[in-house]
Amino acid sequence: MESTQPEVVEGERDMTASLSLPSAPELIAVLPPKGACWYCDKPLDAVRRFCGRNCSAAYAEEAQYQAWKA
C-alpha cells in the first residue's frame, strides 16, 4: 500500500518553488548608500550599504522573510 505523503510533500515543494522571492543580492543591489549601515545604522562612507557581511546577511534574511510573509 502506497502512502499519499510523498505527493503532498512534492506539491508543497512545487508551491514554494513557484513563489518568486527576490534573492539576497537583488535585495541589496536596489538599496542606495545612505551613509549608515542599513541594518545596524553604524556610520559608513557614502559608498557602502552595510558595515559587514553579518549585517548584510541579516538584512537580506529579514527582507526575504518580510516579502514571504506579505
FENNORBEL-V466659 format. One record per residue. N is the residue number from 0. RES is the residue in one letter. PHI is phi in degrees with one decimal (none if undefined). PSI is psi in degrees with one decimal (999 if undefined). Layout:
BEGIN
n->N res->RES phi->PHI psi->PSI
n->N res->RES phi->PHI psi->PSI
END
This chain:
BEGIN
n->0 res->M phi->none psi->129.5
n->1 res->E phi->-93.9 psi->146.6
n->2 res->S phi->-91.5 psi->150.6
n->3 res->T phi->-87.1 psi->-2.9
n->4 res->Q phi->-56.9 psi->-45.8
n->5 res->P phi->-57.9 psi->-35.8
n->6 res->E phi->-66.0 psi->-38.9
n->7 res->V phi->-64.9 psi->-45.2
n->8 res->V phi->-63.2 psi->-43.2
n->9 res->E phi->-63.1 psi->-39.4
n->10 res->G phi->-63.2 psi->-41.6
n->11 res->E phi->-65.6 psi->-39.5
n->12 res->R phi->-63.3 psi->-41.8
n->13 res->D phi->-64.5 psi->-39.4
n->14 res->M phi->-66.2 psi->-44.0
n->15 res->T phi->-71.1 psi->-30.2
n->16 res->A phi->-70.1 psi->-28.3
n->17 res->S phi->-78.0 psi->-18.2
n->18 res->L phi->-67.3 psi->133.0
n->19 res->S phi->-100.1 psi->83.2
n->20 res->L phi->-91.4 psi->137.0
n->21 res->P phi->-67.4 psi->146.0
n->22 res->S phi->-79.0 psi->165.2
n->23 res->A phi->-58.4 psi->-46.7
n->24 res->P phi->-62.0 psi->-34.4
n->25 res->E phi->-66.9 psi->-40.0
n->26 res->L phi->-64.1 psi->-43.0
n->27 res->I phi->-73.6 psi->-34.9
n->28 res->A phi->-64.2 psi->-29.6
n->29 res->V phi->-84.4 psi->-9.1
n->30 res->L phi->-78.8 psi->127.4
n->31 res->P phi->-78.6 psi->146.4
n->32 res->P phi->-62.3 psi->138.2
n->33 res->K phi->-126.3 psi->5.7
n->34 res->G phi->87.8 psi->1.8
n->35 res->A phi->-150.9 psi->156.3
n->36 res->C phi->-63.3 psi->133.1
n->37 res->W phi->-68.2 psi->-18.9
n->38 res->Y phi->-98.4 psi->-49.9
n->39 res->C phi->-112.1 psi->-2.5
n->40 res->D phi->64.0 psi->22.1
n->41 res->K phi->-68.7 psi->134.6
n->42 res->P phi->-59.4 psi->137.0
n->43 res->L phi->-134.4 psi->174.2
n->44 res->D phi->-73.4 psi->-179.8
n->45 res->A phi->-81.9 psi->6.7
n->46 res->V phi->-111.1 psi->-40.7
n->47 res->R phi->-79.4 psi->152.0
n->48 res->R phi->-103.5 psi->-28.9
n->49 res->F phi->-133.9 psi->152.9
n->50 res->C phi->-79.6 psi->-18.8
n->51 res->G phi->-170.6 psi->178.3
n->52 res->R phi->-66.7 psi->-33.3
n->53 res->N phi->-63.0 psi->-45.5
n->54 res->C phi->-66.7 psi->-40.0
n->55 res->S phi->-61.1 psi->-46.4
n->56 res->A phi->-66.7 psi->-41.5
n->57 res->A phi->-65.5 psi->-41.1
n->58 res->Y phi->-62.9 psi->-46.0
n->59 res->A phi->-62.9 psi->-41.2
n->60 res->E phi->-63.2 psi->-44.4
n->61 res->E phi->-66.0 psi->-39.9
n->62 res->A phi->-65.6 psi->-40.7
n->63 res->Q phi->-66.2 psi->-38.5
n->64 res->Y phi->-63.9 psi->-44.6
n->65 res->Q phi->-63.7 psi->-38.4
n->66 res->A phi->-67.5 psi->-37.5
n->67 res->W phi->-70.7 psi->-38.0
n->68 res->K phi->-69.4 psi->-31.9
n->69 res->A phi->-73.0 psi->999
END
